Amino acid sequence: MSSYYQPAPDARTAASLLLLRDGDDGAGLQVLMLRRAERDGDLRSGVAVFPGGVLDARDRDAHAHCLGPDDAAASARLGLAQGGLDYLVAAVRETFEEVGLLLADRDVDAAALHGWRERLQAGTASAADFCQALGVRLDVRGLAYHSHWLTPPGMPKRFDTRFFAALVPAGQTAVADFSEALELMWLTPAAALRPERG
């Protein structure tokens, strides 16, 4: 029997990123949250969450475009036999798609990024396509593994999610995509935990 974790067969594997910054108003540490789009039949409709989403099978193709741990090291950190780096790629990709913040090895001109969020979100391009076209590497060195949550059985949709934390990239401003994210909020941890946020 393997000692490695096996994702729940009825749950979608996902990754989420807690982006942190020092608050401008002297309030101390803040974390970025987004309010999800309102959709009929979606139990998560309108709730406040961290940027993130499900893994794309093509996230593996971006391994060669990552700066940081290789798949073996990432998998060992997550207790997986393989595919650990897929979670880090997904966390960075989903964060860029939803809030426009890009953890990369260099700054990229905003004009060069135009249209890529929509293409990635629509699935017409992969993270590897993005990296090749812009000549960038996804910088996953600063992603600290935070926690692992599994949606309880009996829910209509289950997610097997790995959470990471990272500092917000310097010089970048979060901008909602108005598709997945309707509103962005920089909150102190105490404010984020208030019941009315969910």
N, C-alpha and C positions, 0 to 999 in steps of 0.2 A: 504494500500500500504506500502511495506517495505521501511525503510529509509536506508537499507544497499545497497551497490553497487552491481549491477548484471553484471557480465562480459558479454561483447558483444557475442551474440550467434554464430556469424560467425568468431570469433577470437580465436586463441589458447592462453590459459593462459600461461604466461612465467615469469621467474625471471632472473635478471641479477645482477652481483656484481661488484662494483667499488672497486678494491683493491688498497690501498694507501700505500705509503712509503716515507721516506725522501730520496732524491736522493743522491747517493754516490759522485757526482761531485759538490755538493754545490748548485745545481740548485733549491733546495727546494722540495716541494711536487711533487710527481709523481704518475700517475695512470697507471695501467696495461691495455693494449689493445691488441687484437689479430687480425690478418688478417685472414679472413675466407677463407676456401678452395674454389677453383675455380670449379664451377659446371655449366654445361649447363642448361639454363632455370631458374637459381636461381638469382633473382634480387639482392640478398645480396651477390652474389659471389665476393670474393676478397675484400670486404669492411672491414674497421677497426671497431671493436665492442668491447664491454666489455664481459668477460666470462658470459655465461648464456644459457638458453634454455627453452624449454617447460616443464611444470609440467608433471610428471609421476603419474598415478593413484596410484602407489605403494608408492609414497612419504609419503602418510598418514601413512603407516605402520612404518615409521621411527620416528613418534612422540615420542614414548617411549624411543628412543635413542638420544634425544636432551637434551642439557644443555642450559637452558634459558627459555624464556616465553612458556607457554603452548598454545594450539590452541586458547582458548578463548581470551587470552591476545594478541596474534599475530593478530587474526582476528579483534579485536577491534582497534588495531593500524592501520590496513589496511582498516577499514570501511566495513568489510565483516561479514556476519552472522556466517560463519564457514569456515574452510579450510585455514586460514591465515598462519598457521605454514607450510603448504605444500609449500608455496612460499619460505620460509627461507630454508627448506630442499632442494628444487630444486636449489636455488642459490648456496648452499654449494656443493651439488652433482655435478652440471654442472661445477663448478669451478674446482673441483678435476678432473673430466673427461677431460676437455679441456686444463688446464694449470698445473695440478699436485699439486696444493696447497690445503692442507686439513685443514679446520678449525675444530679441534677436541679437546677433553678434555685432550689429552696427545700426546706426540710425538710417532710416529709409525715408526718402522724400515723400510727402503726402500725396503728391500727384502720381507717383509710381504705384502707390497702394490703391488708388482709385479703382473701384470695381471688384477688387479681390475679395473683400468681405462677402459680397453677394455671391460670387462664384463658388467660394468655399462652402457657404451655407446651403446653396442650391445643389451642391454635389457635382457641379460641372468641372471643378478643379480639385486637386488634392493638395495636401500640405507640401508634398514633394514638388508638385508643379509650381506652386507658389515660390518655394525656395529656389528652384532652378531658374525661374523667370527673373527673379529679383537679385539673385546671387547672394542670398543671405543664409545664415544658419540659425536655427531655433536655439536660443540660449536657455538650456534647462538646468544649468549649474546652480542657480539660485532657488530652485524649487525644493522646499523642505517638505518631506512627507508628514502630513498632519494626522489623518485618521482614515478609517475604512468603515463605511456604513452600507448596510443591506436593508432595503425596504422589506418590512415584515410580510410573511405569507398572507395571501387572501386579498391583497390589493390588486386592482385591475392592471396596473403597470408596476413592475418591480425593477429597481435599479441597484446594481452592485457597484458602488461608487468609491473611488479613491480621492481623498481631498489633499491638496497641497497648499502651501503658503509661500508667497514671494513678495518682495518689495515692488511697488509700482515702478515701471521703467522711468528713469529720469527724463524730463523734458517732454513727456507725452501726456495727453489729456484724454480721459475716457469720454466716449461719445456713444450713446445708445444706437443700436441698429434699427429700432422701431419695428422690428419683426419679432424677434425673440424677447428683446428687452425694450419695454416701454418707458422706463424711468430708471435713472441711476441715482444711488444714494451713497455718500461717504458717511459712515456711522461709526461712533465709538462702539466697542464690543458690548457695553451695557445697553446702549440704545438699540443695537441690532437684536438683542435678546428680548426686547419688549414684545409681548404677545400680539400687539396690533401690527407688527411688522409682517407677520405671516399671513 
